Amino acid sequence: MRYLMVDGHGDPNVGTAFQDAVEALYPVAYKLKFASRDAGRDYVVPPLEGLWWADDMDSFTAQRDKSRWDWTLMIMVPDWVDTSSVPSSVRIETLSEGRCVQTLHVGAYDDEAAVLERMHTSFIPENGLRMTGRHHEIYLSDRRKTEPAKLRTILRQPVA
């Protein structure tokens, strides 16, 4: 799939880098959507997604040290969309993850650690799999409008 992407580092709740990345993506996504609609092919802008990784993946589970996290925020765009006018602050890249393990998490983002711990240390190895690629999240809820206990997030991990 083809995505608009912006990279960053660190705790998404500290500083402005994470919010700046969100604010860079959405205007571009909607500009492309409206240009496509005007050309006769409308579509719904998909939800925000994120790839997450760190040198030590325990920083997502046991340690929960967000300052060590790297991330790429993404919004998918259809293949037919002309992306020639995308600004240099946003890149376009194709993501092909292959086989994945995923689950729907309902609740606050900070409550994901236990789910990820089970996914990484129990489910994946118990099924003869190993993690490949970056942890992937798809944000089905708008965190600005949804109480934390009701947030819905797909947690995905590419595996082999």
Secondary structure, DSSP 4 states (H G I P E B T S, - for coil): -EEEEEEEES-TTSSSHHHHHHHHHHHHHHHHHHHHHHTT---PPPPPEEEEE-SSGGGGTTS--GGG-EEEEEEEE-TTS--TT--TTSEEEE----SEEEEEEES-GGGHHHHHHHIIIIIHHHTT--B-S-EEEEE-S-TTTS-GGG-EEEEEEEB-
